[in-house]
């Protein structure tokens, strides 16, 4: 799982977001509450404009609590949540 998380970080740096989603999804099958995998996959989903899936991962990460995901990641997820909710609202209005 650690190798896949590290590889997903490399894919993210290369903007290969579908590979990030693949690697982190595999990690999450084995470790469904892995905060790094959840957050990294949420960021990749957002980059691919798959906002609802990104929001689902962000909410799961936030549900783990600040003591598990850390203060910095909690702040990141909180700002992502607001941004994703706005993007979903805009998508709905345009549909």
N, C-alpha and C positions, 0 to 999 in steps of 0.2 A: 504494500500500500504506500509506503514511504517513497519508493522509486516512482510510482505513478504520480504522486503528489508533486515530486520534484520535476518530473517530466511535464506535468501540466503547467507548472510555473514557467518553464522554458517555452512551451507552446503559447502561453499568454503573452510573453515578451515578444514573440514573433507574430502576434495577432492571429494565431491559428485557433480560433475560438471553438470550432467544432471538435478539434482534438482535445481541447481543455474539457469540454463537456463530456466527451467519451471517457477520458482518464478519470475525472472526478466522479462520474457516475459509477464507474467500476469500484472506486474506493468506497463510495457511499452504499453500495450493495453489501459490502463487508462491514463497514463502520458507518451506520446511518446518521450518527451524531458527530461526525468529524467536522469541526468548525472550519478548518482550512478548506476542506473539499466543498462544503456548502457555500462558503463565501466566494471561492474562486469560480465555482460553477455558476453562481448567481451573476457574477461580473461577466462571465462569458455569455450567459443567456441575455443579459442586458445589451451587450455589444452586438448580438445577433437579432436584437429587437424582439426577443421572446420574453416580453415583460412579465406576463403572468407567471411563467415558470421561475423567472428570477425572483419575483416577489415571494413566491412560495418558499424558495430556499432562504431568502433573507428572513422571513418570519420564523422559519424553523431554527435558524441560527440565533435569532433574538430570543426565542423561547428557551434556549439552552441557558441563558442568563449571562450576566456580565462576568461572573466569577469563572465561567467556563471559557467564554470566547475572548475575554480581556476587554479592557476599557477602549482601546483604540479600535478594535474590530466592532465593538458595540456601537461606537460613534459612527463608524463607516456604514454599518448596517442600518442605523437609524436614518442617516441621510439618503442612503439608497432606497429605503422604504418610501420616503416622501417623494423622491424623484420618480420611482416606478409607479406609484399610485397616480401621480400626475400624468405620466405617459399613457397609462391604461385609460384614464379619463379622456384624454385627447383622442386616443384610438377609438373609443366608444362614440365620441361626438362626430368623428369623421366617417363612421360606418353607416 
